[in-house]
Amino acid sequence: MNLTYFLFFLCIIVCTLIITYWAAKQSKTTNQFYVAAGRLTGIQNGMAIAGDYISAASFLGIIGTIAISGYDGFLYAIGFLVSYLIVLFFIAEPVHRLGKYSLGDVVCSRFPGNQIRWMMAIGALIISILYMIPQLVAAGLLLRLLLDINYSTSVLIIGSLMTIYVVFGGMFATSWVQIVKTVVLMSGTFLLALIVFSRFDWNMTALIAQVTSGTPLGEQFFLPGNLYNDPLESLSLHLALILGTAGLPHILIRFFTVRNTQEVRKSLLTASWIIGSFYIIALVLGLGAVALIGYGPLTAADPTGNLAAPLLAGELGGDFLMAFIAAIAFTTIIAVVAGLVISATTAFSHDVYFHIIKKGQTTEKTQLRAAQWTAFVVGLISTLFALGLKNINVTFLVSLTFIVAASSNLPVLLFTIYWKRFNEKGAITGMITGLAVSLTLLVLGPHIMNPDGGWIPHEPLIPLSNPGIVAIPIGFLGTFLGSLLTEPSVQNTAEFRQFYLKAQTGIETREHHQ
């Protein structure tokens, strides 16, 4: 075991546990546990959103994809960034005004009922667990590589840590772990980018010339078509990335952690600047990796290129810098997974336990205890899944999560907020359609059905690796037709106008309040 690596990881664990100890003292009520009592500032929340969003797939994956596939890898990153414009213009402020703790609250502010709460909670649980599995698998592989700990022990360490953060610290601990992760990530990657430039005497032309000689793609490295030859695959992937963010529960519940819509806007602008800056730095690191290490050594260490950032750090600064960058990757995984656990916990304990099982009749202490037990169970389930999938490449689950979110949650949220004719049956139909279609396309696609080492050794019935271009329109169509072919909402024009006024301005008229 490398002592430098071990000390860096130990430092990260101790610091995050200290944050959790402090946060546990702040999390005595459900309001504090679920949404940090709305006490975060816009800048703090923006840093936490960035920490929640820049996952291990982004940090390790994007840099590796740029190093191996060039232009297409950076285009992948652009999809992640542009998605925040949709959240900013259409979703964020209405969600803040209509909800309290969960997305179920948002939809039920217009259609109060247990069925829709069940569907929103199930959707949030599925999305959170699908997203969590690849993060935990990546963490296990990272710890196994760097500390020579076996995979199962690595996953158990990460699974235990994330569960401790959420069970004891709630949203306070989760938010501050994410904020610390953002500061460490941005400072560490910026430092690495500066060292890359210094190696080429701050001359971008010299860096690009070295890239061309370091990759077998040559000049094609800077042209599209290296990652996906089929334009339909590329379009499908970007459609999922751009629309998916607006349906991710662990991102949207962050808009409840600030006190007003001005702070919501500030949150999103802060997050967008941080995420945009990160992807520009990632571009430099991707170019630096292929220029200084070369395509051959990168793919020999890991064919997917996921180790490009740690290998580049090792090349530039030896064991110390490599340990620092690996520790950042570790912190990245912890922060994202903690955010996913709190999102799944809120969906079940608030929507299902409090509203459906207890019908809103329970004490604050009982609610808090139920939330903590839910966090423990969600953490345990995700850890068990990750333990069982150690020999399988699960990176495709990240893009699948965006497809599920874009085809189920997004249509329901948009129609709830903006369409007068929309009704509860349309919302339920949309959720079922979106979840069923996206999961079915996954099972029938090349990730699962593959004669060469797939879970089902058979030719895929759906050739698309990224089926978003099929699933997302079907999700929207199911939501639309579900409303159109059933009875209109019982709300009249005046009632919808009052609801819409509240969603857009926060003004609640007396009639609507009653």
C-alpha positions as CSV (number, residue, x, y, z in Angstrom):
1,M,0.0,0.0,0.0
2,N,1.3,3.5,-1.0
3,L,1.6,5.5,2.2
4,T,1.1,8.9,0.4
5,Y,-2.2,7.7,-1.1
6,F,-3.3,6.3,2.2
7,L,-2.7,9.5,4.1
8,F,-4.5,11.6,1.5
9,F,-7.6,9.3,1.6
10,L,-7.5,9.3,5.4
11,C,-7.4,13.1,5.5
12,I,-10.5,13.2,3.2
13,I,-12.4,10.8,5.4
14,V,-11.5,12.6,8.7
15,C,-12.5,16.0,7.3
16,T,-15.8,14.8,6.0
17,L,-16.6,13.0,9.2
18,I,-15.9,16.2,11.1
19,I,-18.4,18.0,8.8
20,T,-21.0,15.3,9.6
21,Y,-20.4,15.7,13.3
22,W,-21.0,19.4,13.1
23,A,-24.0,19.0,10.8
24,A,-25.6,16.3,13.1
25,K,-26.0,19.1,15.7
26,Q,-27.9,21.2,13.1
27,S,-30.2,18.4,11.9
28,K,-32.8,18.1,14.7
29,T,-36.0,18.5,12.7
30,T,-37.2,17.1,9.3
31,N,-36.9,20.6,7.8
32,Q,-33.2,20.7,8.7
33,F,-32.7,17.1,7.7
34,Y,-34.4,17.3,4.2
35,V,-33.5,20.8,3.0
36,A,-31.1,22.3,5.6
37,A,-34.0,24.5,6.8
38,G,-33.5,26.6,3.6
39,R,-30.5,28.3,5.2
40,L,-28.0,27.9,2.4
41,T,-27.1,31.1,0.4
42,G,-27.3,31.1,-3.4
43,I,-23.5,30.9,-3.8
44,Q,-23.2,28.0,-1.2
45,N,-26.1,26.1,-2.9
46,G,-24.5,26.7,-6.4
47,M,-21.3,25.2,-5.2
48,A,-23.2,22.3,-3.7
49,I,-25.1,21.8,-7.0
50,A,-21.8,21.7,-8.9
51,G,-20.5,19.3,-6.3
52,D,-23.6,17.1,-6.8
53,Y,-23.5,17.3,-10.6
54,I,-19.8,16.8,-11.4
55,S,-19.7,13.1,-10.8
56,A,-16.9,10.5,-11.1
57,A,-18.2,10.0,-14.7
58,S,-17.6,13.7,-15.4
59,F,-14.2,14.1,-13.6
60,L,-12.6,10.8,-14.7
61,G,-14.7,10.0,-17.7
62,I,-14.8,13.3,-19.6
63,I,-11.0,13.9,-19.3
64,G,-10.4,10.3,-20.5
65,T,-12.9,10.6,-23.3
66,I,-11.3,13.8,-24.6
67,A,-7.8,12.2,-24.4
68,I,-9.0,9.2,-26.4
69,S,-11.7,10.5,-28.7
70,G,-10.8,14.2,-29.0
71,Y,-13.5,16.6,-30.2
72,D,-16.5,14.3,-29.4
73,G,-15.3,14.0,-25.8
74,F,-15.6,17.8,-25.3
75,L,-19.0,17.8,-27.1
76,Y,-20.1,15.3,-24.5
77,A,-19.2,17.9,-21.8
78,I,-21.1,20.7,-23.5
79,G,-24.3,18.6,-23.2
80,F,-24.0,18.5,-19.4
81,L,-23.5,22.3,-19.3
82,V,-26.3,23.4,-21.7
83,S,-28.8,21.4,-19.7
84,Y,-28.7,24.0,-16.9
85,L,-30.3,26.6,-19.2
86,I,-33.5,24.5,-19.4
87,V,-33.5,24.1,-15.6
88,L,-32.9,27.9,-15.2
89,F,-35.6,29.1,-17.6
90,F,-38.4,26.6,-17.1
91,I,-38.1,24.5,-14.0
92,A,-36.1,25.9,-11.0
93,E,-38.2,28.8,-9.7
94,P,-41.6,27.0,-10.1
95,V,-40.2,24.0,-8.3
96,H,-39.0,26.2,-5.4
97,R,-42.3,27.9,-5.1
98,L,-44.6,24.8,-5.4
99,G,-42.6,22.2,-3.4
100,K,-41.4,21.8,0.1
101,Y,-39.1,18.7,0.3
102,S,-39.7,16.6,-2.8
103,L,-40.8,16.5,-6.5
104,G,-43.9,14.7,-5.2
105,D,-44.8,18.0,-3.4
106,V,-44.5,20.0,-6.6
107,V,-46.9,17.8,-8.6
108,C,-49.3,17.3,-5.7
109,S,-49.6,21.0,-5.2
110,R,-51.8,20.8,-8.3
111,F,-53.0,17.2,-8.1
112,P,-53.2,16.1,-4.4
113,G,-53.4,12.3,-4.3
114,N,-51.6,9.2,-3.1
115,Q,-51.2,7.6,-6.6
116,I,-49.1,10.5,-8.0
117,R,-47.0,10.6,-4.8
118,W,-46.3,6.8,-5.2
119,M,-45.2,7.3,-8.8
120,M,-43.0,10.3,-8.1
121,A,-41.4,8.5,-5.2
122,I,-40.8,5.3,-7.2
123,G,-39.3,7.4,-10.0
124,A,-36.9,9.2,-7.6
125,L,-35.8,5.9,-6.0
126,I,-35.1,4.2,-9.4
127,I,-33.2,7.2,-10.8
128,S,-31.2,7.6,-7.6
129,I,-30.2,4.0,-7.3
130,L,-29.4,3.7,-11.1
131,Y,-27.1,6.7,-10.7
132,M,-25.5,5.5,-7.5
133,I,-24.4,2.1,-8.7
134,P,-21.8,3.3,-11.2
135,Q,-20.5,5.8,-8.7
136,L,-19.9,3.1,-6.1
137,V,-18.4,0.7,-8.7
138,A,-16.0,3.5,-9.8
139,A,-15.1,4.1,-6.1
140,G,-14.4,0.4,-5.5
141,L,-12.1,0.2,-8.6
142,L,-10.3,3.4,-7.7
143,L,-9.6,2.3,-4.1
144,R,-8.5,-1.1,-5.3
145,L,-6.1,0.4,-7.8
146,L,-4.5,3.0,-5.5
147,L,-4.6,1.4,-2.1
148,D,-4.5,-2.3,-3.1
149,I,-7.7,-2.9,-1.0
150,N,-9.9,-5.6,-2.5
151,Y,-13.0,-4.4,-4.4
152,S,-15.6,-5.5,-1.9
153,T,-13.9,-3.8,1.0
154,S,-13.6,-0.6,-1.1
155,V,-17.3,-0.5,-1.9
156,L,-18.2,-1.2,1.8
157,I,-16.0,1.7,2.9
158,I,-17.7,4.1,0.5
159,G,-21.2,2.8,1.1
160,S,-20.7,3.1,4.9
161,L,-19.3,6.7,4.6
162,M,-22.2,8.0,2.5
163,T,-24.7,6.3,4.8
164,I,-23.1,7.9,7.8
165,Y,-23.2,11.4,6.2
166,V,-26.9,11.2,5.4
167,V,-28.2,9.3,8.5
168,F,-26.5,11.6,10.9
169,G,-26.0,14.9,9.0
170,G,-28.9,15.0,6.5
171,M,-28.9,17.8,3.9
172,F,-26.5,20.0,6.0
173,A,-23.7,17.3,5.9
174,T,-24.4,16.4,2.3
175,S,-24.3,20.1,1.2
176,W,-21.0,20.9,3.0
177,V,-19.3,17.7,1.8
178,Q,-20.3,18.8,-1.8
179,I,-19.1,22.4,-1.2
180,V,-15.7,21.1,0.1
181,K,-15.5,18.8,-2.9
182,T,-16.1,21.7,-5.3
183,V,-13.4,23.8,-3.8
184,V,-10.9,20.9,-3.8
185,L,-11.9,19.7,-7.3
186,M,-11.6,23.2,-8.9
187,S,-8.3,24.1,-7.2
188,G,-6.7,20.7,-7.9
189,T,-7.7,20.6,-11.6
190,F,-6.8,24.2,-12.1
191,L,-3.3,23.6,-10.6
192,L,-2.9,20.6,-12.9
193,A,-4.0,22.6,-16.0
194,L,-1.4,25.3,-15.1
195,I,1.4,22.7,-14.8
196,V,0.3,21.3,-18.3
197,F,0.6,24.7,-19.9
198,S,3.9,25.4,-18.2
199,R,5.4,22.2,-19.7
200,F,4.7,23.7,-23.2
201,D,6.0,27.2,-22.2
202,W,2.4,28.5,-22.1
203,N,2.2,28.0,-25.9
204,M,-1.2,26.5,-26.9
205,T,0.1,25.8,-30.5
206,A,3.0,23.6,-29.1
207,L,0.4,21.7,-27.0
208,I,-1.8,21.0,-30.0
209,A,1.1,20.0,-32.1
210,Q,2.2,17.5,-29.4
211,V,-1.4,16.2,-29.2
212,T,-1.5,15.4,-32.9
213,S,1.7,13.3,-32.7
214,G,0.5,11.6,-29.5
215,T,-2.7,10.2,-30.8
216,P,-3.2,7.7,-33.7
217,L,-6.1,9.9,-34.8
218,G,-3.8,12.6,-36.0
219,E,-5.6,15.7,-37.4
220,Q,-8.9,13.7,-37.0
221,F,-8.6,14.2,-33.2
222,F,-9.9,17.7,-33.6
223,L,-12.9,16.6,-35.9
224,P,-16.2,15.0,-34.9
225,G,-17.0,11.3,-35.5
226,N,-14.4,9.6,-33.3
227,L,-16.8,8.6,-30.5
228,Y,-20.0,7.9,-32.5
229,N,-19.9,7.3,-36.2
230,D,-23.6,7.3,-36.3
231,P,-25.1,10.9,-36.1
232,L,-28.3,9.4,-34.6
233,E,-26.3,8.0,-31.6
234,S,-24.7,11.4,-31.0
235,L,-28.0,13.3,-31.3
236,S,-29.7,10.7,-29.0
237,L,-27.0,11.1,-26.3
238,H,-27.1,14.9,-26.3
239,L,-30.9,15.0,-26.2
240,A,-30.7,12.8,-23.0
241,L,-27.9,14.9,-21.5
242,I,-29.6,18.3,-22.2
243,L,-33.1,17.3,-21.1
244,G,-32.1,14.8,-18.3
245,T,-30.8,17.3,-15.8
246,A,-34.2,19.0,-15.6
247,G,-35.7,15.7,-14.3
248,L,-32.9,14.6,-11.8
249,P,-34.5,14.6,-8.3
250,H,-31.1,15.0,-6.5
251,I,-30.5,18.2,-8.4
252,L,-34.0,19.6,-8.2
253,I,-34.5,19.2,-4.5
254,R,-31.5,21.5,-4.0
255,F,-33.8,24.4,-4.9
256,F,-35.6,23.9,-1.6
257,T,-32.4,24.5,0.4
258,V,-32.5,28.3,-0.2
259,R,-35.0,30.9,1.1
260,N,-36.2,32.6,-2.0
261,T,-36.2,32.6,-5.8
262,Q,-33.4,35.2,-6.0
263,E,-31.2,32.7,-4.3
264,V,-32.4,30.0,-6.6
265,R,-31.2,32.1,-9.6
266,K,-28.0,32.8,-7.9
267,S,-27.6,29.1,-7.2
268,L,-28.0,28.2,-10.9
269,L,-25.7,31.0,-12.2
270,T,-23.0,30.0,-9.7
271,A,-23.3,26.3,-10.6
272,S,-23.2,27.1,-14.3
273,W,-20.0,29.2,-14.0
274,I,-18.3,26.5,-11.9
275,I,-19.4,23.6,-14.2
276,G,-18.5,25.6,-17.4
277,S,-15.0,26.4,-15.9
278,F,-14.5,22.8,-14.9
279,Y,-15.2,21.5,-18.5
280,I,-12.7,24.0,-20.0
281,I,-10.1,22.8,-17.5
282,A,-11.1,19.2,-18.4
283,L,-10.4,20.0,-22.1
284,V,-6.9,21.2,-21.2
285,L,-6.3,18.1,-19.0
286,G,-7.5,15.8,-21.8
287,L,-5.2,17.4,-24.3
288,G,-2.4,17.3,-21.8
289,A,-2.9,13.6,-21.1
290,V,-2.6,12.5,-24.7
291,A,0.3,14.9,-25.4
292,L,2.4,14.0,-22.3
293,I,1.5,10.3,-21.8
294,G,0.3,9.2,-25.3
295,Y,-2.6,7.2,-26.5
296,G,-0.9,3.8,-26.1
297,P,0.0,4.0,-22.4
298,L,-3.4,5.6,-21.6
299,T,-5.4,2.8,-23.2
300,A,-3.0,0.1,-21.8
301,A,-3.7,1.4,-18.2
302,D,-7.5,1.5,-18.8
303,P,-9.1,1.0,-22.3
304,T,-11.9,3.5,-21.3
305,G,-9.4,6.2,-20.4
306,N,-10.9,6.7,-16.9
307,L,-7.4,6.8,-15.4
308,A,-6.2,9.7,-17.6
309,A,-6.4,12.3,-14.8
310,P,-4.5,10.4,-12.1
311,L,-1.9,9.2,-14.7
312,L,-1.4,12.8,-15.9
313,A,-1.0,13.9,-12.3
314,G,1.6,11.2,-11.7
315,E,3.5,12.2,-14.9
316,L,3.5,15.9,-13.8
317,G,4.1,15.7,-10.1
318,G,4.9,12.1,-9.1
319,D,3.2,10.2,-6.3
320,F,2.2,13.3,-4.3
321,L,0.2,15.0,-7.1
322,M,-1.3,11.7,-8.2
323,A,-2.4,11.0,-4.7
324,F,-4.0,14.5,-4.5
325,I,-5.9,14.0,-7.8
326,A,-7.0,10.5,-6.7
327,A,-8.2,11.9,-3.4
328,I,-10.2,14.5,-5.3
329,A,-11.8,11.7,-7.4
330,F,-12.7,9.9,-4.1
331,T,-14.2,13.1,-2.7
332,T,-16.2,13.5,-5.9
333,I,-17.7,10.1,-5.6
334,I,-18.6,10.6,-1.9
335,A,-20.3,13.9,-2.5
336,V,-22.4,12.7,-5.5
337,V,-23.5,9.5,-3.7
338,A,-24.5,11.4,-0.6
339,G,-26.7,13.7,-2.7
340,L,-28.3,10.7,-4.3
341,V,-29.0,9.0,-0.9
342,I,-30.7,12.1,0.5
343,S,-32.8,12.4,-2.7
344,A,-34.0,8.7,-2.4
345,T,-34.5,9.1,1.3
346,T,-36.7,12.2,1.0
347,A,-38.8,10.5,-1.8
348,F,-39.6,7.5,0.4
349,S,-39.7,8.9,4.0
350,H,-41.5,12.1,3.1
351,D,-43.8,11.1,0.2
352,V,-44.5,7.5,1.1
353,Y,-44.1,7.2,4.9
354,F,-45.4,10.6,6.0
355,H,-48.0,11.4,3.4
356,I,-49.3,7.9,2.4
357,I,-48.7,5.5,5.3
358,K,-49.2,8.0,8.2
359,K,-51.5,10.4,6.3
360,G,-49.6,13.4,7.7
361,Q,-50.4,12.3,11.3
362,T,-47.1,11.7,13.1
363,T,-44.6,13.5,15.3
364,E,-41.5,15.3,14.2
365,K,-39.3,12.8,16.0
366,T,-40.9,9.8,14.4
367,Q,-40.5,11.4,10.9
368,L,-36.9,12.1,11.5
369,R,-36.3,8.6,12.7
370,A,-38.1,7.2,9.6
371,A,-35.9,9.4,7.4
372,Q,-32.7,8.1,9.0
373,W,-33.8,4.4,8.7
374,T,-34.7,5.0,5.0
375,A,-31.2,6.5,4.4
376,F,-29.7,3.4,6.0
377,V,-31.7,1.0,3.8
378,V,-31.1,3.0,0.6
379,G,-27.4,3.0,1.3
380,L,-27.4,-0.7,2.0
381,I,-29.4,-1.6,-1.2
382,S,-27.1,0.5,-3.4
383,T,-23.9,-1.0,-1.8
384,L,-25.3,-4.6,-2.3
385,F,-26.0,-3.8,-6.0
386,A,-22.5,-2.4,-6.5
387,L,-20.9,-5.5,-4.8
388,G,-22.8,-7.7,-7.2
389,L,-21.8,-5.8,-10.3
390,K,-18.0,-5.6,-9.8
391,N,-17.1,-7.5,-13.0
392,I,-19.5,-5.6,-15.3
393,N,-19.0,-2.2,-17.0
394,V,-21.9,-0.1,-15.6
395,T,-20.8,3.3,-16.9
396,F,-23.8,3.1,-19.3
397,L,-26.1,3.5,-16.3
398,V,-25.1,7.2,-16.1
399,S,-26.5,8.0,-19.5
400,L,-29.5,5.7,-18.9
401,T,-30.3,7.7,-15.7
402,F,-30.5,10.9,-17.8
403,I,-32.8,9.1,-20.3
404,V,-35.1,7.9,-17.5
405,A,-35.3,11.4,-15.9
406,A,-35.9,13.1,-19.2
407,S,-38.7,10.7,-20.3
408,S,-40.5,10.4,-16.9
409,N,-40.0,13.3,-14.5
410,L,-39.4,16.1,-17.0
411,P,-42.7,15.8,-19.1
412,V,-44.8,15.5,-15.8
413,L,-43.1,18.6,-14.3
414,L,-43.4,20.7,-17.4
415,F,-47.0,19.8,-18.1
416,T,-47.9,20.3,-14.4
417,I,-46.5,23.8,-14.4
418,Y,-47.5,25.0,-17.9
419,W,-50.5,23.1,-19.4
420,K,-54.0,23.9,-18.3
421,R,-55.6,20.7,-19.8
422,F,-53.1,18.4,-17.9
423,N,-54.6,16.1,-15.3
424,E,-53.6,13.5,-12.7
425,K,-54.2,10.5,-15.1
426,G,-51.8,12.1,-17.6
427,A,-49.2,12.5,-14.9
428,I,-49.5,8.8,-13.8
429,T,-49.5,7.6,-17.4
430,G,-46.5,9.7,-18.2
431,M,-44.5,8.4,-15.3
432,I,-45.3,4.8,-16.1
433,T,-44.7,5.2,-19.8
434,G,-41.4,7.0,-19.3
435,L,-40.0,4.5,-16.8
436,A,-41.3,1.4,-18.7
437,V,-40.0,2.5,-22.1
438,S,-36.6,3.7,-21.0
439,L,-35.9,0.5,-18.9
440,T,-37.3,-1.8,-21.7
441,L,-35.0,-0.1,-24.3
442,L,-32.1,-0.7,-22.0
443,V,-32.8,-4.4,-21.7
444,L,-33.3,-4.8,-25.4
445,G,-30.2,-2.7,-26.3
446,P,-26.6,-3.5,-26.9
447,H,-25.6,-2.9,-23.2
448,I,-27.5,-5.9,-22.0
449,M,-28.1,-8.0,-25.2
450,N,-24.8,-8.7,-26.7
451,P,-23.4,-11.9,-28.1
452,D,-19.9,-10.9,-27.1
453,G,-20.0,-10.9,-23.3
454,G,-23.4,-9.3,-22.7
455,W,-25.7,-10.1,-19.8
456,I,-28.0,-11.7,-22.5
457,P,-25.9,-13.4,-25.1
458,H,-28.1,-12.4,-28.1
459,E,-28.1,-9.9,-30.9
460,P,-29.7,-6.6,-29.5
461,L,-33.2,-6.0,-30.6
462,I,-32.7,-2.3,-30.4
463,P,-29.3,-1.3,-31.9
464,L,-29.1,2.2,-30.2
465,S,-26.6,2.4,-27.3
466,N,-28.3,5.6,-26.2
467,P,-32.1,5.1,-26.8
468,G,-33.0,8.7,-25.6
469,I,-34.2,9.7,-29.0
470,V,-36.9,7.0,-28.8
471,A,-37.7,7.0,-25.1
472,I,-37.9,10.8,-24.5
473,P,-40.5,11.5,-27.2
474,I,-42.5,8.4,-26.1
475,G,-42.4,9.7,-22.5
476,F,-43.7,13.1,-23.6
477,L,-46.3,11.5,-25.9
478,G,-47.6,9.2,-23.1
479,T,-48.0,12.2,-20.8
480,F,-49.8,14.2,-23.4
481,L,-52.1,11.4,-24.6
482,G,-52.8,10.3,-21.1
483,S,-54.3,13.7,-20.4
484,L,-56.0,14.2,-23.8
485,L,-57.8,10.8,-23.8
486,T,-59.1,11.1,-20.2
487,E,-61.4,13.5,-18.4
488,P,-60.1,17.1,-18.2
489,S,-58.7,18.3,-14.8
490,V,-61.4,19.3,-12.4
491,Q,-59.6,22.7,-12.1
492,N,-61.4,25.5,-14.0
493,T,-59.6,28.3,-15.8
494,A,-59.6,30.5,-12.7
495,E,-58.1,27.8,-10.5
496,F,-55.4,27.0,-13.0
497,R,-54.6,30.7,-13.3
498,Q,-54.2,30.9,-9.5
499,F,-52.0,27.9,-9.5
500,Y,-49.9,29.3,-12.4
501,L,-49.6,32.7,-10.6
502,K,-48.2,30.9,-7.6
503,A,-45.8,28.8,-9.7
504,Q,-44.4,31.9,-11.5
505,T,-44.5,34.6,-8.8
506,G,-45.1,32.9,-5.5
507,I,-48.3,34.9,-4.9
508,E,-51.0,32.8,-3.5
509,T,-54.6,34.2,-3.8
510,R,-57.1,33.6,-1.0
511,E,-59.3,31.3,-3.1
512,H,-56.4,29.1,-4.1
513,H,-55.1,29.0,-0.5
514,Q,-58.5,27.8,0.7
